[in-house]
Each structure stands twice: as structure tokens, then as C-alpha cells.
């Protein structure tokens, strides 16, 4: 299996060490969460097994991932649109902003299953203090 550069996702067939010779970034071949082999599609942004984000995925892209999953866990179209709009607002706010607590709490109450499967995403889009106040790991 090829290795993946953690800076931008380009593939290396047989690296000589732990670091990309082009960027000096660590290389990896497996997902750090589930240990599945990372997709060999250049620049795959998420693990195809557990959806753990790649190191180069931005906070905005991670929140878009959440936004796209809302309809998987909530069937009321009007509520889905409302929750997606709320996620758009959260994307514009600082991860440690106390004002985000209300929005994240609404999401937790409306689609609790989504927050269960989104652990690796949540760790990177909200601060530890906000997660703690919500009772999330």
C-alpha cells in the first residue's frame, strides 16, 4: 500500500523514512482512529471506514461534513434546513466561543446519533471546554 503525505495527501510508493521528502511532513498509511488503510485516492479527505478527517482537512470542510450528514439522521426536511443553517453559522464562529454552545446543544438534541459517529470531527471543530459543557468526549 502506498503511504500518504500528511500535509496534502499526495501518495508515496515507498518512503525512505517517516517523513515526506518533499514537505518534511509525517507520512501515514492507516487511519489513526480505526487502523484501516487510508484510501489510495490522491487527497482522500476522510477515512472511508470511520470518516476520520485527514490532517489537511480544514475546519470549514469538517463542518460541511457534519452539515451533509444531518439529513442522514433527521427526516424532517424543514428541521434539516434549520440545522444546516445553524451549522453554517457555527462555521463562522471561533471554536472556543461560548456563544456556540447553544447551537451545538441544539444539534446534540436534534441528531444525537450524528454526534455519536462524528467524534473525530467534533474534536477538531469545537474546543475541549465546549465539548465538556455538552458532555461530549
N, C-alpha and C positions, 0 to 999 in steps of 0.2 A: 504494500500500500504506500502511496506517496505521502509525504509529510506536508503540512500546511504552515505557511508563514503567519505568525500571529499579528503582524502589522496590517496586512491587506488581503490575506487569503490566497496568495499565489502558491502554486504547488512546487515541491522539490522532490525529485525522484529518490535521491539517496544523499541526504545531507551528511557532511563530514563531522558534525557535532550537534549541539543542542540549539545553535543559533543560525539564523538565515545569513548567508554570506553577503547578501545584497543590502539588508536593513539592520542586521545585528539584533533582530527580534527573535524571541524563542520560537521554535517550531514544535508542532504537535501533530499527532495522527489520530488521537482519540478524544472524545468528548470528556471534559473534566468532571461532568456530573454523572453520566451513565456508563462511561467507558466504551461506548460504541465507536466504531471507526467513523471519522468525520467524512462527510460526503466529498467525493473527488471532483465535484463540480467546482470549477475555479470560483473562489469567493463565496461559497455557500455561507449564508449569514447565520443559519441556525442549524443545530443538530437535527437530523431527520428522525431521530429516535425519541428525544426528550424535549426538543425545542430550546435547549440552552443556547444563548446567543454567542456568536463568535466575538473575540476580543475587539474587533474593529467596528462592531455594530454600535451606532450612535444611540443616545438616549431617545431621540425622536423616533428612530426606527423601532426601538423596543416598545415604545408606547403605541406606535402604529400596529405592532404585532398584537398587543392587547386589544386595541380598537377592532381589529379584524376578527378577533375571536369572540367578541361579545355576542354576536348572533348565533354562535355555536352553543351558547349556554343560556340564552334568554330568547324566548319565542315571540314575545310581544313586539312587533315592529316599531311601534311608537316609543316604547321604552328603550329599545336598541338604539334608535337615533338619538335619544336623550343621553344615554350613557356614552355613546361615541362622541357627542359634542362635549360632554364633561371631560372625557379623556383628552380631547383637543386642547381644552383649557389647562388641564394639568400639565400637558407637554410644554406649555409656555411658562410654567412656574418653576421656581427653584425646588430641587428635590427635598430640601430641608424646611421649606416654607410651611409654617403651622397652618396656613390657610388651605393647604392641600388636604388636610385631614378630613374635612367634610366630604370632599369629592371621593377620596379613596374609601371612606366609610360607606358612602352610597353604593359604590361599586361592590364592596365586600358584601353588603346586604342583598344587592340585586342579583349578583352572579358569584356566589361563594365558591362554586366548583372551579370557575375560571381562576380565582386567586389560589386555589389549591395546586393547580397544574402550572401556574405561572411563577413559581418560586424563584427560579434563576433570573427571570425578567424583573420581578419586583425588587430583588436585591440591588438592582442597578438603576432603578428609576425613582426610588424613594429612599430617604435616609433611614438609618437604623433607628433613630428616635421616632420617626413617623411609623415605621413598621411595628415598633414596640407598643406604641399607643393603640395600634389597631389589633394587637395580639397576634401579629404575624412573625414567623421566624426570621 
